[in-house]
């Protein structure tokens, strides 16, 4: 039979102190987890709000920018290379002359998967505006394991997979560092024919209306 601690004894006092310590550790652990979740949510929400809230040096934010901020709206596109799924090597510099949506994804990311389906549904509208889509897997899939870019694209783009207005590729390390230095899972840049960034946002599944509006103004 378990002996109930005597509240008047030293043993009971030690028992109560152990219980309080366990509660403190549990509370601290839960508080830390909640804070981490809130900070992550705030970061993603800020990016979803559009280029004005993205963490760039030109965002007008009063906070200190990160050591490697995103290329800001209005700047020339940093150059870099990526390989298409057909084995061709392309550069960002070669896109000059054609308005382009350069979209960086990770294949294991649920918003990227949903966004690819939404992109397929809106590709005709985007292409009609003269914009070509380059959907590029971030280097090494940001260090996590997901489906190959080929299976990702074929499964989610459906009958739009072979559309010449939509190219799928895989980023070099340098290109990922230039356009996604903070490791967003799902980020895109709208680039005009002069090679200037005109709009930045993320998750087309959630921001397609804003993207289509930005495309009309390119």
Secondary structure, 3 states (H helix, E strand, C coil): CCCCCCCCCHHHHHHHHHHHHHHHHHHHHHHHHHHHHHHHHHHHHHHHCCCCCCCECCCCCCCCCCCCCECCCCCECCCCEEEECCCCEEECHHHCCCCEEEEEECCCCHHHHHHHHHHHHHHHHHHHCCCEEEEEECHHHHHCCCCCHHHHHHHHHHHHCCCCCEEEEEECHHHHHHHCCCCCCEEEEEECCCCEEEEEEECHHHHHHHHHHHHHCC
